[in-house]
Amino acid sequence: MYLIVTKTFPPEVGGMQNLMWGLANELSKHHMIKVFADYYEDHKTFDEQVSFSIERVGGIKLLRKYRKAQLINEFIKENKIDAIIADHWKSLEHLKTNKKKICLIHGKEINHEKGTSLNKRVLEVLDNVETIVANSEYTKNLAISLGVQRDKIIVINPGVDPVKELDKKTLDKVESLLKYKSPRLITVSRFDKRKNHEKVIMALRNLKQIYPSIVYICVGYGDEEENIKKLVAELGLQPQVMFFKDISNELKNALVAKSNVFVMPSIVHKKSVEGFGIAYVEAAQYGLPSLGGKDGGAADAIEHEKTGLICDGNELDEVYSSINSMLENNKFHEYGKTAKENSTKFKWSTIIEEYKKILN
């Protein structure tokens, strides 16, 4: 039996939740697994529908990690466990076992300056792990620069489930929402400084001179939402920018499918960095090329000048010229076709083979 220990898990929504769900779900097709996850409201209906056991641990956040570790330690003593896979170094910090441990690393959570107390805690946990799975080459190199043992790290990109066919009714709804707006740019992400909505909006002011009917679709929510909306108003771009949040998965996917270019030229903001960017691959499945930033792991998800472009997200000129070059002569069609073909290598059924190698 394999244990999966995670802080976040569906029905909670987010990239990490999708990653841990995909890994658990795919691994359960080959092995017996049990998931230990933090408590989340309305989890019962979800948990009853899956084919493996999920134990949710609640209580005061400060004490939860100790209670969770105690429950896992007891479970290990009473059952035959082949290995433990953790979403985060903190999920392993209080476990007392010599069982084989695999820890996933993503970027932001290990990005603590060398020699600081947090960096020492990260290294202490990762020194006692057999294999460290980095989500991209960028994250691997970041980990090495912070003192993580190079020979323990392997790169396995996050996987995606094959997309479901979209309902014609939803696609028609999107078409009526967007009406005659074209070309169509889209970002599906949290409103977060590092996602860099700002530079896209600033580039949009110039792009609308060339493409008067251009639209930028923003799907998500987050701390920067009000600042982004304020910028749109200041630049008089309300007709060019559409915001969507709290929408169904079906509508979100239909908005992506009906768009032309996925834009997320991420930057490093404080310690926050885009370790990989699964959203680029999800967009590629619908035939969209992406614009990603050079800071972070986007280069693992986007092949520059094949499935999209990589630019310096800090440079407004680069963001503008990169978007424009994909829109000129409908270049996005060619990139999008290659992106869709390339996305098949990220399917969970393929990615899980890499995990099986390290588990065996």
Secondary structure as GFF3:
##gff-version 3
##sequence-region A 1 360
A	DSSP	beta_strand	2	6	.	.	.	ID=ss1
A	DSSP	alpha_helix	15	27	.	.	.	ID=ss2
A	DSSP	beta_strand	33	38	.	.	.	ID=ss3
A	DSSP	alpha_helix	43	49	.	.	.	ID=ss4
A	DSSP	beta_strand	53	57	.	.	.	ID=ss5
A	DSSP	alpha_helix	61	78	.	.	.	ID=ss6
A	DSSP	beta_strand	83	86	.	.	.	ID=ss7
A	DSSP	three_ten_helix	89	91	.	.	.	ID=ss8
A	DSSP	beta_strand	101	105	.	.	.	ID=ss9
A	DSSP	three_ten_helix	108	110	.	.	.	ID=ss10
A	DSSP	alpha_helix	117	126	.	.	.	ID=ss11
A	DSSP	beta_strand	131	134	.	.	.	ID=ss12
A	DSSP	alpha_helix	137	145	.	.	.	ID=ss13
A	DSSP	three_ten_helix	150	152	.	.	.	ID=ss14
A	DSSP	beta_strand	153	155	.	.	.	ID=ss15
A	DSSP	alpha_helix	168	178	.	.	.	ID=ss16
A	DSSP	beta_strand	184	188	.	.	.	ID=ss17
A	DSSP	three_ten_helix	193	195	.	.	.	ID=ss18
A	DSSP	alpha_helix	197	210	.	.	.	ID=ss19
A	DSSP	beta_strand	215	219	.	.	.	ID=ss20
A	DSSP	alpha_helix	225	234	.	.	.	ID=ss21
A	DSSP	three_ten_helix	238	240	.	.	.	ID=ss22
A	DSSP	beta_strand	241	244	.	.	.	ID=ss23
A	DSSP	alpha_helix	249	257	.	.	.	ID=ss24
A	DSSP	beta_strand	261	264	.	.	.	ID=ss25
A	DSSP	alpha_helix	278	284	.	.	.	ID=ss26
A	DSSP	beta_strand	290	293	.	.	.	ID=ss27
A	DSSP	alpha_helix	298	301	.	.	.	ID=ss28
A	DSSP	beta_strand	308	311	.	.	.	ID=ss29
A	DSSP	alpha_helix	316	327	.	.	.	ID=ss30
A	DSSP	three_ten_helix	328	330	.	.	.	ID=ss31
A	DSSP	alpha_helix	331	342	.	.	.	ID=ss32
A	DSSP	three_ten_helix	343	346	.	.	.	ID=ss33
A	DSSP	alpha_helix	348	359	.	.	.	ID=ss34
###
